[in-house]
């Protein structure tokens, strides 16, 4: 069996054309493209001066061998490079309109990619105006798989490369491309859209550079961990975040400490989850999901009373012993013989058994405000009603909770050495 090597992909060269022909000839000689797109300016409509396309389309002797020569003595670049007419084309761009240059070249790159399927696209930004080169670089970075190159060499001064000393140099834009590709997914953190960030980052190709590959992996894993945290999957969150503790710095110390409390499995875990639930509600509100936020606050109120009754009084709200119920509450058992109590009755019972506690004082002082809030919640779509929770409703909820409920919870958790609210989840990766 004879094994033949696969033919190399065709090479398409896009190069900006300025006042010098030598760098372009160097690029043509060293890259040997199958097809070349010369990016040129047309004749200036204001002055009538010829554009750089004269170097490609000019007839006869149209190029000066040296800038100081009095008259042109060389033919156009395709003639010097021995290019056939079917081996090149000219794309005209304005000299100083960056938006238009970018649009034209982005479309040109897209068209070449479609016409020459599987081709290797090289963008040489050596010649032309600054606007032309900026436009080509921007369009190339916008398009996956386009390689950037520059003709350079030793210089006799700070301006011009010595003639005959030019060489094609590949521009390393892997970092630029990666940062550009990651930008929308890193920005998703600002919306607490960690799942979106994780999925987007996971789909990006692995960089060749080890440091870049490590950074991409870290951002992907951190996004996965924070998404798990946002879904109350604290165990997975810890697995994802803890390995990066040495790299993510001191700013995340409090965050990881809070996560540890959420996964301890001891008496600290439940009150830590109560405070975490409030932070989760804040994130839903930040996304404009006020109904979801209020639903979480309702659960926080309910769970807080359940936790305090169980930990302080030994009472289970799902099965309250009749002897623990005061006569004025008049609670009847259900069909199974169990006394089950709702949110308000739970706070009433807690206040009865713990009248001097911070929680008891809170309920006595805030009973009417609590009932008003429950009325608003009960009429929401996610409860029993048909109205959506407005931003103004959420603002009132925050004011009421911060003035009372959260302060009470911190007083009740102080004995467990939880004396402050946990930090909110980050809106930007470490080092950003």
Buried (B, 14 or more C-beta within 10 A) or exposed (E): EEEEEEEEEBBBBBBBBBEBBBBBBBBBEEBEBBBBBBBBBBEEEEEEEBBBBBBBBBEEEBBBBEEEEEEBEBBBBBBBBEBEEEEBEBBBBBBEEBEEBBBBBBEBBEEBBEEBEEBBBBBBBBBBBEBBBBBBBBBBBBBEEBBBBBBBBEEEEEEEBEEEEBBBEEBEBEEEBBEEBBEEBBBBBEBBBBBBBBBBBBEBEEBEBEEBBEBBBBBBBBBBBBBBBBEEBBEBBBBBBEEBEEEBEEEBEEBBEBBBBBBEEEEBBBBBBBBBBBBBBBBBBBEEBBBBBBBBBBBBBBBBBBBBBEBBBEBBBEBBEEEBBEEEEEBEEEEEEEBBBEBBBBBBBBBBBBEEBBBBBBBEEBBEEBEEBBEBBEEBEBBEBEEEBEEEBBEBBBEBBEEBBBEBBBBBBEEBEBEEBBBBBBBEBBEE
